[in-house]
Amino acid sequence: MTSSHDDQPIIETVGLGRDFTLHEGPLLRRRRRTVSAVRDVTLTVRTGEIVGYLGPNGAGKSSTMKMLTGILTPTAGRVRVTGLEPSRERTRLAARIGVVFGQRTTLWWDLPLRDSLELTRHMYRIPAADHARRLAELTDLLDLGPFLSTPVRQLSLGQRMRGDLTAALLHGPRLLVLDEPTIGLDVVSKTAIREFLLRLNAEEGTTILLTTHDLGDVERLCQRVVVIDRGSLAYDGDLAGLRESVPTPRVLVVDLAAPAAPIEVPGGTCVRVEGPRQWLELADNPAQVIAEITRRHDVADLTLREPDIEHVVAELYRGAVPSAD
């Protein structure tokens, strides 16, 4: 196990694209129409990164993931994952990556979890001793012990997700691809999955690429976010940079000593008043606005709120910033 990160890209795409041909109209007068699901996606992910791949439904996330895992063949550009061309070398690639889809299980529904994981060992041709060692490690990390003998169909959603993660990691993949890994989970299960993924990345250097609509996953896990919209990349960077790129104002919450008329100060616009509490959207330097408010008013408390990441991403989807180069 190691936490060191290689310089070699584990995912590399250049001008990646995928078109689909649709046939429309009556049977004898069918028209062909080409739809671009993914257009000119150039992306590099290095070993050891945790990257969130975000986008609204229909943006091209699933098509990208399918090309990265070899399910779809690109119609433009090129892609390499762990140095392999996914669609042509799917069998070799499967030994190097793990894939988990939050809404679909790879486990055998009627078998106890332990037996399902034993079948996974045979699929990946994992030596028995290596399998036993790895299963013991994952059982401890994911607390599988209490339900290893339970049929998969009787597992809770959180337990099944832990089983799917185990199945995806038994062969020690270099890259873990996750599609909505915490969808439908309760808060306790979400926390357990997130903490496990952070530990996996830190201790084993496993690269993680995940799609999610849960912004808690993004804020807790992702060192980097890539946003795709209408098939093209709209942003690639860290969360702080994403917040700065989208024109969403910070909000200053002011608790006055007593109720008062809406505060009027240069650089701040009062957008809400509830008794002595007022909310101001800030356009200028917060320090200057705060100094002016405290000079003019009897203030009991002040709180500066940064834009919520969910709001930032929603603004980005609406085209608040241009596509990435």
N, C-alpha and C positions, 0 to 999 in steps of 0.2 A: 504494500500500500504506500502511496505517495501523494503529496499535495503539490508537487512541482508541476509546472505547466510547460509543455513543449511549445516551440515556436511554429511547428508545422500545423497548418490549418486542418481542423477535423471536418469542417464543412467549407466548401468553396464553390460558389456559383458565379458565373459570368454571363450576363445577358439572358438569364434563364427565362423561358417563356413556355406557355402551354395554351394552345388553341383547341377549341372543340367545334365540331361541325354539327349544326342543327338542321333538321329537315322540317320545313313548315309548309302548311297549306294542304289542299285536298290531295288524295293519293296519286292521281294522275297529273297533278300540276305542282308537285312538290318543289319547293325552292330551298336551296342550300344557303345557310347563313353561318358565317364564322364568328365565334365569340371568343375573345381573349380573356381567359381566366387569370393568367399571370403574364406580366409584360416586363421584360428587361430587368429582372431582379439580379443584382450583383451583390453578393453577400459573402463575408468571410467570418467564420466562427473558429476561434482557436481553442486548443485543448484546455480544459479547466474552467471555461466560461459557463455562466448560467444566463441564458438569453431568453427573454420573453418575446414571442412572435405574436403580435396583437393585430386585431382588425375586426371590423363588423362582419356579420354573417354575409357571405357572398363576396368577401374582399379578395379571396384567393389563398387564404391560409391552408385550407385542406388540400388544395391542388399542389401547393408548394410542399407540404409534408409528404404527400404521396410520391412526388418526384424524388424527394430526399431519401425515401425508404424503398424506392424502386418499384412501387405499385404503378406509377404512371411514367411514361416516356416523354421527355421534353420535346416540344416541337421547335424550340429555338434555344440557342445558347448551349452552355455546358454545365455540368454539375459533377463534383467529386465529394464523396463522403468517406472519411478514413482512407482517402487515396483511391477509392474504387468508384467506378461508374455504376450507380445504383441499379438502373434498369437492366444492365447487361451482366451484372455480377451479384444478383440478389442473394444467392446462397452464401457466397463468401461474406457479403455485407451483413447478413443475418447473424453471423458469428461475432460481429464486432459492435453491433448496436442492440439496444433494447427498446421496445415500443410499448406504450401503455395508452389505451384509449379509455377515457373515463366512462363512456356510455356503453362500451362493449368489452366483454371479458375474453381472455384467451384461455381461461380455465375450463375444465370439464365439469359441466353443470351438476351431474349426478354422483360424481366421485368425491370422496373426502379430499380436503385440500392437500394433505400429505401425498395421496396417490396422484393427484393432478400434477403436483410438482415433480414427482418421480417420472411421470411421462414426459415432462418438460426436459428432464435430464437426458432421456433417450433421444429426444428430438435434436438437442444440441450436441449429443455424443460427449457428454461431460463424464470424465472418469468418476467412478463411484466414490472414491476417497475425496476428490475435489468437491463433488456434490454435497457430501455429508458435511464437510468443513464449511462450505459456503452457506448451506441451509442453516447450520447452527448459528453462524454469524447473523444472518438475516432474521432468523427466528428471535434472537435476542434483541436486535435493533428495532424490529417492528412488532415485538410482543405477539408472535404468532402462536405460542405454546397452547393457550387455552382453546384454540379452535382448529388446530391442525387435523383433528380427526372428524371435523364437522363437514358434511357434504356442502359443496360450494353453493348450491341453491338455498341453503339455510343460513348463509352468512349475511350479516348486515352489510350495507353498502360500504361502510368504512372498513370492515374486515375484508371484504372482497377486494377492495382497492389495495390493501396491504398485501393480499395474496397475489394480485396481478403485478405489483411492483417486485415482489420476490421472484415470480416467474420470469420477469424481464431482466433480472439482475443475476440469476444463478450462474450464467456463463461468463460473468465479469466483463460486460460490454464497456467499451471506451466512451460511447455516446448513448445517452438516454433521451428518447423522444417521447414527450408527454402531451397528450391532447386532453385538455380539461381534467387534470388529475384530481381536483377537489370538488367537481360538480356534484351537487346534492348532498355533500357531507355536512355533518354538524360541526360546530365550532371546535369541539375537542378533537374530532378526527382530522379536521383541516390542520390544526396546530401540529398534531403528531406527524402528519405526512410532510408538512413544510420543514419541521425540525429534522426529520430523517433525511430529506433531500439536501439540506444544508450540510449535514454531517457527511453524507456520501460524497458530496463535492469537495469538502475540506479534507477528508481523510484519504479518499481514493483518487481524487483528481478527476472524477467522472464529469464529463461535459454534459450539460443538460439544456435541451431546447424544449420550451413548452409553449403551447397555446392555451389561453385562458380568457374567460370573461370576468374572472374574479380578481379585482384589482388588489385585493389583499395578498394574493399569490405574488403579484408583480412587485409590490412594495416590500414584501418579506424576503423574496427569493432572488429577484433579478438584478444582476449587476449592470445589465444592458437591456434595452428594449428596442425592438424593431417593429415598426408599424407599417402594415400594408393596407392600402385602400384602393378599391377599384382595380386591383391587379398589380399596382405599382407601389414601390416603397415610398412612404411619406416621411419616415423619420428613422434614424439609426443613431443611438447614443444612450446616455444614461438618463435616469429619471429627472435629475436636476436640470439637465439641458432641455428635456422635453417640456418641463414646466416653463422654462425661460422662453422657449420657442413659440409657445401659444399665448396669445394676448388675453390671458385670464387674470383679472385684477386680484390683488391681495385684499383681504377684508380686515378692517380694524374694528374690533368690538369694544365699545366704550361704555363703562358703567359709571354714570354720573351720580353725584351725591343725592340728587333729587330729579324727578322728571322735568324735562325741558323741551323747548321747541327743537326741531331738527337742527343738528350742528351744521354750520356753514363755514368751511375753511378752504383755502386754496389747496388743490391737490387731492381733495377728498369729497366724495358725494354720498350723502346720507341716503341709504336705500331701504332702511327699516327702522322703526321705533317701537319699543315695547316698554312702557313705563320709563324708568331711568336708564334703560339699556338701549344703545343705538349701534347700528351697523353702518360702516362707511366703506365704500369701495375706494381704493387708493390708486391714483394715477401718478403721483410723484414720490419723492423720497419719504418713506414712512417716518424717519426721524424728524423731518421738518413739520410734517402734519401733526405728529404727536406733540411736539413742542408747542405748536400753535394752539392745539386743543387745550393742553394743560395750562397755557397762559390765560385762555379766555374762560375756562370752565372749572368748576370744582369736581375733579375726577376721583372716583373711588378705586377704579381698576381699569386696566387696558390689556387686551389680548390681540395679538397679530396672528391671523390665520392665513397660511399659505394655500394656494389653490389645491383642491382635492384632485388626486390623480385621475379619478374617474371622470371628473368634469373636464380635466385637461385633455384626456383621450377623446372624449365626446366632441370637444371643440376641434380637435385635429381631424376627426372623421368628417366634420362638416367643412373641411378645407381651409382651416384657419392658417395653415402654413403650407408652402409649396412642397412638391415632391422632392425627395432627396436626389442629389446628382448621381 
